[in-house]
Amino acid sequence: MIHLEIEQIFYYTKDMALINQFWRWVNPAHPTRLLLLELDPLDADYLAQVAADTGVSRQEAAQDLLKTALVERQVAEAYLERWQALTPRQQQVAALACLNFTNRQIAARLGISPQTVKSHIYNLLHRFELNSKAELRQALSNWDFSQWIEN
């Protein structure tokens, strides 16, 4: 059994709203901030290996892994919200950019000018708070854009 202090997990985020949201999701009826994790044997073995590889206790390794997973989830949810706020045309441009189409290829495919594509890309990067198409591809790398090839 691993005991994780919720405040320790979120210490570096300084995001009390995230702590409270997570706590209500995990254990809405219990007032304590202690989370008890019981792992199946394969997960316990993996956690022991991570702890050994990083030179920390199993508890510290579990806290670090949970912290990382929660932050990644928060970022993914933010990207999804931003995606949903895009216009259909912006979504098309973003999807094609993530599929490694050049601006000229996107323009030809959508029947718009390369300058219009460039404007869309600029606006997309601003909306996602990124600096390049490569960063956009990386941020959305787990997304499936295969349907956009057919459209």
C-alpha beads as a LAMMPS data file, in Angstrom:
LAMMPS data file: protein, C-alpha beads

151 atoms
150 bonds

1 atom types
1 bond types

-500.0 500.0 xlo xhi
-500.0 500.0 ylo yhi
-500.0 500.0 zlo zhi

Masses

1 110.0

Atoms # bond

1 1 1 0.000 0.000 0.000
2 1 1 1.342 3.418 -0.949
3 1 1 0.295 6.569 0.899
4 1 1 0.341 9.751 -1.144
5 1 1 -0.170 13.199 0.304
6 1 1 -2.241 15.140 -2.214
7 1 1 -0.669 18.486 -1.286
8 1 1 2.799 17.041 -1.942
9 1 1 1.730 15.828 -5.361
10 1 1 0.530 19.266 -6.394
11 1 1 3.026 21.355 -4.437
12 1 1 4.879 22.682 -7.440
13 1 1 1.730 23.509 -9.413
14 1 1 0.429 25.882 -6.736
15 1 1 -3.000 25.143 -8.201
16 1 1 -5.438 24.646 -5.325
17 1 1 -8.362 24.413 -7.747
18 1 1 -6.687 21.430 -9.416
19 1 1 -5.993 19.839 -6.029
20 1 1 -9.612 20.230 -4.952
21 1 1 -10.983 19.050 -8.303
22 1 1 -8.783 15.976 -8.179
23 1 1 -9.680 15.258 -4.577
24 1 1 -13.439 15.485 -5.242
25 1 1 -12.977 13.103 -8.172
26 1 1 -10.907 10.576 -6.197
27 1 1 -12.640 10.631 -2.839
28 1 1 -15.629 12.996 -2.561
29 1 1 -16.866 11.714 0.812
30 1 1 -13.599 11.618 2.752
31 1 1 -12.165 14.837 4.214
32 1 1 -8.528 13.739 4.439
33 1 1 -5.954 14.626 1.817
34 1 1 -4.320 11.200 1.967
35 1 1 -4.714 8.878 -0.994
36 1 1 -4.042 5.165 -0.526
37 1 1 -3.060 3.255 -3.631
38 1 1 -3.106 -0.495 -3.846
39 1 1 -1.289 -1.690 -6.941
40 1 1 -1.578 -4.968 -8.771
41 1 1 1.680 -6.976 -8.833
42 1 1 2.792 -5.865 -12.318
43 1 1 2.280 -2.191 -11.480
44 1 1 4.035 -2.652 -8.151
45 1 1 7.008 -4.250 -9.895
46 1 1 7.142 -1.412 -12.426
47 1 1 6.939 1.183 -9.669
48 1 1 9.761 -0.562 -7.781
49 1 1 11.878 -0.494 -10.953
50 1 1 11.168 3.220 -11.531
51 1 1 12.078 3.949 -7.914
52 1 1 15.322 1.977 -8.222
53 1 1 16.223 3.633 -11.531
54 1 1 15.665 7.120 -10.141
55 1 1 17.077 6.508 -6.677
56 1 1 13.926 7.474 -4.777
57 1 1 11.457 5.619 -2.591
58 1 1 8.454 3.851 -4.091
59 1 1 6.234 6.504 -2.522
60 1 1 8.228 9.343 -4.093
61 1 1 8.201 7.548 -7.456
62 1 1 4.428 7.075 -7.212
63 1 1 3.954 10.746 -6.342
64 1 1 6.112 11.840 -9.260
65 1 1 4.298 9.551 -11.703
66 1 1 0.868 10.668 -10.528
67 1 1 1.919 14.303 -10.614
68 1 1 3.187 13.936 -14.180
69 1 1 0.053 12.109 -15.308
70 1 1 -2.235 14.726 -13.801
71 1 1 -0.345 17.640 -15.323
72 1 1 -0.332 15.894 -18.727
73 1 1 -4.071 15.312 -18.410
74 1 1 -4.649 18.963 -17.549
75 1 1 -2.642 20.066 -20.597
76 1 1 -4.511 17.603 -22.841
77 1 1 -7.858 18.905 -21.613
78 1 1 -6.752 22.483 -22.271
79 1 1 -5.721 21.568 -25.824
80 1 1 -9.054 19.829 -26.399
81 1 1 -10.950 22.909 -25.196
82 1 1 -8.896 25.093 -27.525
83 1 1 -9.509 22.677 -30.414
84 1 1 -13.254 22.743 -29.821
85 1 1 -13.208 26.549 -29.928
86 1 1 -11.646 26.559 -33.429
87 1 1 -13.672 27.143 -36.551
88 1 1 -14.049 24.173 -38.911
89 1 1 -11.531 25.787 -41.300
90 1 1 -9.003 26.294 -38.502
91 1 1 -9.444 22.647 -37.522
92 1 1 -8.815 21.597 -41.135
93 1 1 -5.641 23.659 -41.322
94 1 1 -4.415 22.405 -37.937
95 1 1 -5.119 18.771 -38.819
96 1 1 -3.329 19.018 -42.153
97 1 1 -0.390 20.817 -40.543
98 1 1 -0.182 18.002 -37.963
99 1 1 -0.178 15.528 -40.860
100 1 1 2.976 17.261 -42.187
101 1 1 1.340 19.014 -45.117
102 1 1 3.168 22.158 -46.190
103 1 1 1.361 25.491 -46.315
104 1 1 1.220 25.252 -50.126
105 1 1 -0.206 21.729 -49.965
106 1 1 -2.813 22.824 -47.413
107 1 1 -3.733 25.804 -49.580
108 1 1 -4.134 23.665 -52.704
109 1 1 -6.156 21.055 -50.824
110 1 1 -8.528 23.622 -49.292
111 1 1 -8.711 25.994 -52.263
112 1 1 -7.309 28.968 -50.351
113 1 1 -4.151 31.014 -50.737
114 1 1 -0.881 30.082 -49.031
115 1 1 -1.035 33.467 -47.269
116 1 1 -4.434 32.554 -45.801
117 1 1 -2.970 29.265 -44.568
118 1 1 -0.081 31.193 -43.048
119 1 1 -2.572 33.430 -41.225
120 1 1 -4.488 30.426 -39.956
121 1 1 -1.259 28.820 -38.732
122 1 1 -0.240 32.034 -36.976
123 1 1 -3.633 32.219 -35.246
124 1 1 -3.525 28.525 -34.318
125 1 1 -0.098 28.866 -32.750
126 1 1 -1.294 31.872 -30.780
127 1 1 -4.447 30.025 -29.640
128 1 1 -2.434 26.985 -28.503
129 1 1 0.332 29.192 -27.040
130 1 1 2.979 27.556 -29.234
131 1 1 5.786 28.915 -31.406
132 1 1 5.950 26.650 -34.461
133 1 1 4.147 24.026 -36.488
134 1 1 6.617 21.505 -35.083
135 1 1 5.439 22.381 -31.558
136 1 1 1.814 22.061 -32.705
137 1 1 2.578 18.617 -34.163
138 1 1 4.255 17.605 -30.903
139 1 1 1.433 18.963 -28.735
140 1 1 -1.190 17.034 -30.719
141 1 1 0.984 14.035 -31.573
142 1 1 -1.340 11.568 -29.843
143 1 1 -4.364 12.738 -31.808
144 1 1 -5.701 10.800 -34.802
145 1 1 -6.041 13.079 -37.803
146 1 1 -6.453 10.308 -40.373
147 1 1 -10.049 11.363 -41.128
148 1 1 -8.730 14.695 -42.409
149 1 1 -6.809 13.022 -45.226
150 1 1 -10.061 11.742 -46.696
151 1 1 -11.877 15.102 -46.468

Bonds

1 1 1 2
2 1 2 3
3 1 3 4
4 1 4 5
5 1 5 6
6 1 6 7
7 1 7 8
8 1 8 9
9 1 9 10
10 1 10 11
11 1 11 12
12 1 12 13
13 1 13 14
14 1 14 15
15 1 15 16
16 1 16 17
17 1 17 18
18 1 18 19
19 1 19 20
20 1 20 21
21 1 21 22
22 1 22 23
23 1 23 24
24 1 24 25
25 1 25 26
26 1 26 27
27 1 27 28
28 1 28 29
29 1 29 30
30 1 30 31
31 1 31 32
32 1 32 33
33 1 33 34
34 1 34 35
35 1 35 36
36 1 36 37
37 1 37 38
38 1 38 39
39 1 39 40
40 1 40 41
41 1 41 42
42 1 42 43
43 1 43 44
44 1 44 45
45 1 45 46
46 1 46 47
47 1 47 48
48 1 48 49
49 1 49 50
50 1 50 51
51 1 51 52
52 1 52 53
53 1 53 54
54 1 54 55
55 1 55 56
56 1 56 57
57 1 57 58
58 1 58 59
59 1 59 60
60 1 60 61
61 1 61 62
62 1 62 63
63 1 63 64
64 1 64 65
65 1 65 66
66 1 66 67
67 1 67 68
68 1 68 69
69 1 69 70
70 1 70 71
71 1 71 72
72 1 72 73
73 1 73 74
74 1 74 75
75 1 75 76
76 1 76 77
77 1 77 78
78 1 78 79
79 1 79 80
80 1 80 81
81 1 81 82
82 1 82 83
83 1 83 84
84 1 84 85
85 1 85 86
86 1 86 87
87 1 87 88
88 1 88 89
89 1 89 90
90 1 90 91
91 1 91 92
92 1 92 93
93 1 93 94
94 1 94 95
95 1 95 96
96 1 96 97
97 1 97 98
98 1 98 99
99 1 99 100
100 1 100 101
101 1 101 102
102 1 102 103
103 1 103 104
104 1 104 105
105 1 105 106
106 1 106 107
107 1 107 108
108 1 108 109
109 1 109 110
110 1 110 111
111 1 111 112
112 1 112 113
113 1 113 114
114 1 114 115
115 1 115 116
116 1 116 117
117 1 117 118
118 1 118 119
119 1 119 120
120 1 120 121
121 1 121 122
122 1 122 123
123 1 123 124
124 1 124 125
125 1 125 126
126 1 126 127
127 1 127 128
128 1 128 129
129 1 129 130
130 1 130 131
131 1 131 132
132 1 132 133
133 1 133 134
134 1 134 135
135 1 135 136
136 1 136 137
137 1 137 138
138 1 138 139
139 1 139 140
140 1 140 141
141 1 141 142
142 1 142 143
143 1 143 144
144 1 144 145
145 1 145 146
146 1 146 147
147 1 147 148
148 1 148 149
149 1 149 150
150 1 150 151
